[in-house]
Amino acid sequence: MNITEEKLRREYSDRISDIYTFRADLNIVLKPHDIPEVCRFLKTEPDLKYNFLSCITAADYLGMRDKRFEVVYILFSIPFGHRVILKTRVDENEDIPTLTSLWSTANWQEREVYDMFGIKFSGHPNLNRILMDDDWVGYPQRKDFPLTYEVPNFSWNKDAVDTRPRAPWRGDEWLPERP
């Protein structure tokens, strides 16, 4: 048991849903409302100092789990060279508290998760789209997002490619035939 696991078990044993090691990385599953407090502890605890939020991402488990989405936070301690992965599970229309007060990089990372999956972060200062157009309808990383087919437009086939817009999520009526 490493020092991170030891300290988290001591401080938050009643809040940890699951804790396991996978490929040498400690994974901790928490309830959404516990994420900010545990992150603050991991960042400020002198023996841990997880001072770098490497990544926030998500996965869609449509029809596979009780809660549809899993949000994943990867934290790194620069002084000690340790990494920990925090996970929380939410359904559609369930918010997660923002981490922007702890790490400024959470601002853009939470916006990306919102833009791709539609997961909302309560208390976020500017939860707007960051990758997709403002008029985009839907969330492209969700498993139920409609798939389309598009022929790449190269210089050798530019006259043969149909360039009409094809976006069924915006209400376009037709889809191209697959070759």
BAFI-3210 file (N, C-alpha, C; in Angstrom, 3 decimals, decimal comma, padded with zeros to 6 digits):
// residues 179
n [1|2|3|4|5|6|7|8|9|10|11|12|13|14|15|16|17|18|19|20|21|22|23|24|25|26|27|28|29|30|31|32|33|34|35|36|37|38|39|40|41|42|43|44|45|46|47|48|49|50|51|52|53|54|55|56|57|58|59|60|61|62|63|64|65|66|67|68|69|70|71|72|73|74|75|76|77|78|79|80|81|82|83|84|85|86|87|88|89|90|91|92|93|94|95|96|97|98|99|100|101|102|103|104|105|106|107|108|109|110|111|112|113|114|115|116|117|118|119|120|121|122|123|124|125|126|127|128|129|130|131|132|133|134|135|136|137|138|139|140|141|142|143|144|145|146|147|148|149|150|151|152|153|154|155|156|157|158|159|160|161|162|163|164|165|166|167|168|169|170|171|172|173|174|175|176|177|178|179]
n.u [000,859|000,681|001,682|-000,287|-002,648|-002,784|-003,135|-005,539|-007,316|-007,291|-008,311|-010,656|-012,187|-014,887|-016,006|-015,008|-015,831|-014,697|-011,444|-008,493|-005,598|-004,330|-002,277|-000,071|-001,070|-002,864|-006,282|-009,216|-012,541|-015,116|-017,985|-019,737|-020,052|-018,008|-015,615|-014,329|-013,465|-011,763|-009,858|-008,806|-007,618|-005,687|-004,105|-003,160|-002,083|000,907|002,601|001,843|001,092|-000,281|-000,077|-000,632|-003,052|-003,462|-005,282|-008,726|-011,254|-013,796|-015,990|-018,455|-020,836|-023,177|-026,014|-024,544|-023,847|-025,113|-024,934|-024,530|-022,215|-018,673|-016,485|-013,155|-010,320|-006,993|-004,341|-001,186|001,751|004,180|006,478|006,908|006,604|004,375|001,327|-002,220|-005,462|-008,626|-012,052|-015,454|-018,953|-021,719|-025,109|-027,047|-027,938|-027,015|-025,026|-021,534|-019,391|-017,308|-013,732|-012,319|-011,517|-009,403|-007,495|-006,479|-006,385|-008,477|-010,599|-010,635|-010,469|-012,774|-014,664|-014,192|-014,968|-017,657|-018,429|-017,994|-019,359|-021,566|-021,699|-022,300|-020,717|-021,137|-021,001|-019,021|-017,143|-017,509|-019,080|-019,180|-019,318|-016,252|-014,852|-016,639|-018,867|-020,926|-023,588|-023,908|-025,619|-026,103|-023,807|-020,779|-019,161|-020,770|-022,270|-024,703|-024,769|-025,492|-023,963|-022,139|-021,215|-018,485|-016,893|-013,492|-012,115|-009,883|-007,239|-007,212|-009,783|-011,601|-013,593|-015,394|-016,492|-019,294|-020,217|-022,263|-023,844|-023,924|-025,471|-027,121|-027,830|-028,411|-030,671|-030,560|-031,890|-030,989|-028,673|-025,463|-024,869|-023,169|-020,075]
n.v [-001,181|002,140|005,502|007,370|005,855|004,874|007,255|008,238|006,164|006,389|009,001|009,234|006,864|006,217|007,421|006,418|004,546|002,488|001,097|000,456|-001,003|-000,628|-001,589|-000,448|002,015|003,860|003,700|005,380|005,357|007,611|009,380|011,909|014,427|014,326|014,695|017,387|017,900|015,713|016,069|018,560|017,827|015,989|017,745|019,620|018,243|017,826|015,555|014,480|016,269|016,571|018,381|018,881|018,804|016,556|015,584|015,631|013,535|011,524|008,653|006,904|004,716|003,617|001,777|-000,221|000,062|001,066|003,841|006,153|007,650|007,850|009,874|010,857|011,729|012,611|012,929|014,370|014,288|016,491|017,048|014,509|012,588|010,908|009,342|009,498|008,212|009,436|008,587|009,097|008,455|009,311|010,085|011,085|014,513|014,911|016,755|017,602|018,874|021,684|021,918|024,199|026,093|024,916|024,054|025,893|024,899|023,147|024,530|024,641|021,895|020,792|022,086|020,883|018,215|018,686|019,664|017,454|015,295|016,268|016,472|018,199|020,701|021,898|025,230|026,054|028,640|029,366|027,596|026,763|025,722|024,494|023,173|022,433|024,037|026,834|026,496|023,802|020,742|018,358|015,839|014,746|012,553|010,788|007,560|007,269|009,107|010,063|008,325|009,218|009,119|010,106|011,031|011,508|014,561|015,002|016,345|014,885|013,835|015,888|016,959|014,925|014,422|014,727|017,624|018,583|019,710|017,371|016,551|014,893|015,342|017,978|018,099|017,588|016,065|013,955|011,255|010,350|007,722|004,759|003,781]
n.w [000,000|-000,986|000,029|-000,659|-000,934|001,678|003,229|002,138|002,745|005,514|005,951|004,364|004,279|004,499|002,320|-000,008|-002,744|-004,203|-004,435|-006,101|-007,699|-010,891|-013,415|-012,092|-011,293|-008,912|-008,448|-007,617|-006,707|-006,324|-004,934|-006,820|-005,405|-003,557|-004,818|-005,037|-002,336|-001,727|-003,722|-002,961|-000,538|-001,517|-002,976|-001,081|001,086|002,786|002,496|000,114|-002,107|-004,735|-007,193|-009,840|-012,271|-014,545|-016,449|-017,383|-018,254|-019,865|-020,035|-021,857|-020,843|-021,968|-021,379|-020,142|-017,494|-014,234|-013,841|-016,400|-017,293|-016,739|-015,128|-015,286|-013,471|-013,638|-011,592|-010,734|-008,801|-008,803|-007,129|-005,893|-007,830|-008,163|-009,298|-009,403|-009,995|-010,109|-010,045|-010,933|-011,064|-013,055|-014,029|-016,925|-016,904|-014,337|-012,196|-011,647|-009,172|-009,905|-010,437|-010,749|-008,890|-007,635|-009,568|-012,289|-014,853|-014,973|-015,938|-018,861|-019,372|-018,166|-019,706|-022,176|-021,648|-021,126|-023,669|-025,362|-024,142|-022,755|-020,018|-017,086|-015,080|-012,028|-010,780|-012,456|-014,042|-016,751|-018,562|-021,504|-024,956|-026,339|-028,317|-030,380|-032,770|-031,784|-032,554|-032,714|-032,346|-029,910|-028,555|-029,474|-028,511|-027,227|-026,971|-028,245|-030,264|-033,585|-036,252|-039,167|-042,638|-044,554|-047,517|-047,917|-049,080|-051,504|-053,582|-055,960|-056,161|-055,936|-057,610|-057,815|-055,365|-053,299|-051,818|-050,305|-047,254|-044,597|-041,994|-039,848|-037,199|-037,170|-038,600|-041,347|-044,228|-045,859|-046,308|-047,482|-049,885|-049,107|-050,598]
ca.u [000,000|001,506|001,324|-001,548|-003,730|-002,820|-003,723|-006,939|-008,095|-007,393|-009,127|-011,909|-012,601|-016,345|-016,422|-014,424|-016,681|-013,815|-010,035|-007,745|-004,417|-004,341|-001,044|000,741|-001,725|-003,916|-007,583|-010,141|-013,879|-015,793|-019,241|-019,424|-019,939|-016,797|-014,427|-013,551|-012,817|-010,656|-008,814|-008,170|-006,754|-004,541|-003,255|-002,587|-001,410|002,357|003,253|001,327|001,280|-000,742|-000,219|-000,848|-004,199|-003,012|-006,342|-010,101|-011,892|-014,995|-016,345|-019,893|-021,149|-024,595|-026,596|-023,622|-023,732|-026,227|-024,683|-024,092|-020,899|-017,605|-015,570|-011,847|-009,368|-005,642|-003,551|000,230|002,538|005,483|007,600|007,152|006,522|003,287|000,105|-003,426|-006,609|-009,909|-013,180|-016,792|-019,964|-022,909|-026,105|-027,407|-028,578|-026,427|-023,871|-020,345|-018,803|-016,118|-012,438|-011,613|-010,916|-008,174|-006,561|-007,023|-006,506|-009,770|-011,529|-010,728|-010,688|-014,189|-015,410|-014,046|-015,834|-019,025|-018,647|-017,990|-020,265|-022,738|-021,649|-022,240|-019,916|-021,782|-020,080|-018,004|-017,304|-017,821|-019,304|-019,628|-018,600|-014,867|-014,363|-017,682|-019,522|-021,978|-024,890|-023,875|-026,639|-025,667|-022,489|-020,244|-018,516|-021,767|-022,474|-025,935|-024,651|-025,621|-022,760|-022,310|-020,112|-018,057|-015,768|-012,474|-011,956|-008,493|-007,098|-007,489|-011,202|-012,378|-014,760|-016,327|-017,024|-020,484|-019,857|-023,437|-023,768|-024,604|-025,462|-028,458|-028,123|-028,956|-031,922|-030,417|-032,792|-030,399|-027,338|-024,848|-024,787|-021,795|-019,574]
ca.v [000,000|003,342|006,544|007,994|004,946|004,843|008,499|008,324|005,197|006,922|010,228|009,185|005,472|006,145|008,060|005,702|003,443|001,405|001,480|-000,659|-000,652|-001,201|-001,238|000,354|003,277|003,788|004,170|005,585|005,707|008,448|010,001|013,203|015,547|014,188|014,955|018,584|017,794|014,758|016,718|019,585|017,091|015,459|018,852|020,384|017,375|017,987|014,310|014,036|017,389|016,347|019,779|018,993|018,108|016,159|015,324|015,265|012,944|010,767|007,494|006,668|003,300|003,520|000,447|-001,200|000,289|001,809|005,244|006,169|008,233|007,821|011,008|010,418|012,795|012,092|013,895|014,031|015,009|016,817|016,848|013,122|011,710|009,935|009,598|008,860|008,376|009,508|008,357|009,252|008,015|010,166|009,891|012,296|015,559|014,936|017,654|017,341|020,160|022,084|021,975|025,391|026,833|024,213|024,070|026,719|024,080|022,461|025,341|024,155|020,450|020,548|022,540|019,847|017,088|019,154|019,794|016,147|014,335|016,916|016,383|019,562|020,930|022,985|026,230|026,392|030,055|029,628|026,270|026,881|024,855|024,902|022,524|022,412|025,312|027,181|026,021|022,335|020,079|017,036|015,658|013,739|011,379|009,891|006,353|007,357|010,161|009,418|008,231|009,561|008,690|011,201|010,718|012,555|015,383|015,197|017,059|014,001|013,484|017,037|017,191|013,804|014,327|015,524|018,458|019,113|019,436|016,158|016,555|014,491|015,902|019,315|017,979|017,317|014,981|012,863|010,754|009,811|006,272|004,237|003,146]
ca.w [000,000|-001,039|000,990|-001,083|-000,535|003,145|003,742|001,723|003,548|006,864|005,982|003,597|004,064|004,368|001,064|-001,143|-003,216|-004,623|-004,545|-006,677|-008,482|-012,227|-014,126|-011,171|-010,953|-007,909|-008,928|-006,504|-007,166|-005,330|-005,336|-007,440|-004,468|-002,756|-005,642|-004,670|-001,024|-001,816|-004,539|-002,132|000,386|-002,264|-003,407|000,027|002,059|002,562|002,103|-001,184|-003,045|-006,107|-007,594|-011,279|-012,834|-015,883|-017,416|-017,038|-019,413|-019,513|-020,856|-021,923|-020,674|-022,290|-021,281|-019,567|-016,053|-013,648|-014,165|-017,796|-017,546|-015,748|-015,302|-014,810|-013,154|-013,443|-010,824|-010,652|-007,818|-009,395|-006,185|-005,499|-008,994|-008,019|-010,055|-008,887|-010,884|-009,411|-010,936|-010,381|-012,026|-013,071|-015,072|-017,652|-016,092|-012,997|-012,207|-010,840|-008,773|-010,662|-009,747|-011,226|-007,773|-007,246|-010,688|-013,366|-016,056|-014,964|-016,711|-020,233|-019,401|-017,890|-020,885|-023,208|-021,262|-021,372|-025,105|-026,015|-023,513|-022,171|-018,556|-016,561|-013,883|-011,288|-010,278|-013,456|-014,388|-018,163|-019,145|-022,889|-025,897|-026,578|-029,534|-031,410|-033,041|-030,829|-033,014|-032,789|-031,540|-029,477|-027,954|-030,390|-027,916|-026,641|-027,768|-029,023|-031,269|-034,900|-037,063|-040,577|-043,487|-045,412|-048,392|-047,800|-050,270|-051,850|-054,849|-057,093|-056,261|-055,475|-058,455|-057,699|-054,006|-053,011|-050,669|-049,599|-045,815|-044,137|-040,535|-039,413|-035,889|-037,392|-039,327|-042,760|-044,582|-046,612|-045,997|-048,710|-050,002|-048,939|-051,834]
c.u [000,902|000,950|000,002|-002,727|-003,899|-003,515|-005,194|-007,816|-008,300|-008,388|-010,526|-012,430|-014,115|-016,851|-015,909|-015,331|-015,852|-012,396|-009,266|-006,541|-004,509|-003,129|-000,225|000,153|-002,848|-005,176|-008,537|-011,470|-014,601|-017,163|-018,924|-019,222|-018,693|-015,519|-013,670|-012,814|-011,617|-009,514|-008,075|-007,200|-005,497|-003,573|-002,514|-001,870|000,098|003,073|002,831|001,574|000,946|-001,100|-000,487|-002,042|-003,852|-004,154|-007,681|-010,706|-013,110|-015,139|-017,849|-020,137|-022,640|-025,060|-025,718|-023,508|-024,962|-026,117|-024,025|-022,642|-019,937|-016,666|-014,271|-010,935|-008,010|-004,808|-002,102|000,899|003,925|006,623|007,929|007,064|005,457|002,104|-001,046|-004,567|-007,870|-011,023|-014,476|-017,783|-021,210|-023,844|-026,267|-028,111|-028,128|-025,162|-022,740|-019,805|-017,509|-014,865|-011,654|-010,999|-009,617|-007,093|-007,185|-007,188|-007,816|-010,795|-011,710|-011,022|-012,148|-015,059|-015,331|-014,943|-017,298|-019,337|-018,768|-019,047|-021,544|-022,796|-021,443|-021,461|-020,499|-020,734|-018,998|-018,217|-017,731|-018,037|-019,978|-018,834|-017,192|-014,320|-015,372|-018,245|-020,630|-023,341|-024,962|-024,929|-026,132|-024,241|-021,798|-019,569|-019,495|-022,007|-023,736|-025,917|-024,688|-024,317|-023,085|-021,110|-019,755|-016,849|-014,740|-012,289|-010,466|-008,420|-007,466|-008,971|-012,121|-013,621|-015,805|-017,016|-018,212|-020,211|-021,071|-023,302|-024,514|-024,468|-026,854|-028,820|-028,631|-030,235|-031,781|-031,186|-032,092|-029,042|-026,735|-024,855|-023,343|-021,342|-019,479]
c.v [001,240|004,425|007,226|007,133|004,918|006,087|008,641|007,348|005,721|008,091|010,054|007,772|005,344|006,719|007,349|004,535|002,231|001,953|000,259|-000,119|-001,379|-000,675|-000,199|001,719|003,036|004,426|004,250|006,046|006,409|008,876|011,399|014,346|015,471|014,547|016,222|018,469|016,849|015,357|017,795|018,932|016,597|016,566|019,496|019,536|017,409|016,719|013,821|015,064|017,031|017,706|019,962|018,147|017,787|016,123|015,142|014,727|012,161|009,569|007,301|005,162|003,061|002,063|-000,600|-001,094|001,031|003,294|005,288|006,602|007,990|008,977|010,642|011,632|012,147|013,196|013,409|014,904|015,253|016,608|015,381|012,133|010,638|010,340|008,861|009,171|008,343|009,330|008,610|008,897|008,877|009,735|011,167|013,236|015,551|015,779|017,129|018,701|020,441|022,055|023,221|026,210|026,177|024,286|024,888|025,922|023,304|023,229|024,768|022,664|020,098|021,002|021,510|018,648|017,463|019,157|018,433|015,187|014,958|016,825|017,787|019,607|022,139|023,921|026,628|027,832|030,315|028,308|026,404|025,925|025,406|024,307|022,596|023,817|025,561|026,650|024,496|021,758|018,686|017,034|014,482|012,522|010,447|008,699|006,426|008,485|009,522|009,461|008,619|009,052|009,844|010,763|011,836|013,273|015,666|015,926|016,176|013,647|014,664|017,299|016,095|013,725|015,272|016,312|019,092|018,815|018,160|016,059|016,182|015,043|017,335|019,279|017,787|016,048|013,772|012,464|010,190|008,299|005,849|003,576|001,643]
c.w [000,000|-000,114|000,629|-000,653|000,971|003,711|003,347|002,495|004,970|006,925|005,392|003,372|003,865|003,048|-000,182|-001,506|-003,592|-004,711|-005,046|-007,440|-009,810|-012,978|-013,371|-010,842|-009,957|-008,464|-007,751|-007,081|-006,020|-005,840|-005,881|-006,442|-003,583|-003,520|-005,198|-003,341|-001,065|-002,654|-003,749|-001,140|-000,336|-002,680|-002,231|001,074|001,790|002,102|000,712|-002,293|-004,498|-006,689|-009,086|-011,703|-014,287|-016,882|-016,724|-018,313|-018,946|-020,436|-020,756|-021,867|-020,901|-022,259|-020,635|-018,050|-015,551|-013,961|-015,540|-017,995|-016,392|-016,080|-014,595|-014,644|-012,926|-012,799|-010,739|-009,605|-008,408|-008,395|-005,904|-006,674|-008,898|-008,879|-009,395|-009,848|-010,035|-010,415|-010,191|-011,469|-011,899|-014,196|-015,869|-016,691|-014,639|-013,076|-011,334|-010,415|-009,548|-009,788|-010,145|-010,098|-007,297|-008,330|-011,810|-014,657|-016,114|-015,792|-018,119|-020,291|-019,113|-019,060|-022,015|-022,902|-021,476|-022,865|-025,796|-025,467|-022,946|-020,657|-018,011|-015,254|-013,163|-010,702|-011,261|-013,924|-015,833|-018,901|-020,514|-023,749|-026,147|-027,874|-030,687|-031,610|-032,023|-031,243|-033,131|-031,858|-031,191|-028,963|-028,660|-029,772|-027,216|-027,570|-028,623|-030,048|-032,649|-035,690|-038,498|-041,345|-044,401|-046,219|-048,239|-049,130|-050,493|-053,191|-056,039|-057,219|-055,937|-056,314|-058,299|-056,331|-053,845|-051,736|-049,987|-048,111|-045,466|-042,635|-040,027|-038,041|-036,005|-038,210|-040,815|-043,105|-045,198|-046,046|-047,266|-048,698|-049,818|-050,219|-051,670]
res [m|n|i|t|e|e|k|l|r|r|e|y|s|d|r|i|s|d|i|y|t|f|r|a|d|l|n|i|v|l|k|p|h|d|i|p|e|v|c|r|f|l|k|t|e|p|d|l|k|y|n|f|l|s|c|i|t|a|a|d|y|l|g|m|r|d|k|r|f|e|v|v|y|i|l|f|s|i|p|f|g|h|r|v|i|l|k|t|r|v|d|e|n|e|d|i|p|t|l|t|s|l|w|s|t|a|n|w|q|e|r|e|v|y|d|m|f|g|i|k|f|s|g|h|p|n|l|n|r|i|l|m|d|d|d|w|v|g|y|p|q|r|k|d|f|p|l|t|y|e|v|p|n|f|s|w|n|k|d|a|v|d|t|r|p|r|a|p|w|r|g|d|e|w|l|p|e|r|p]
***
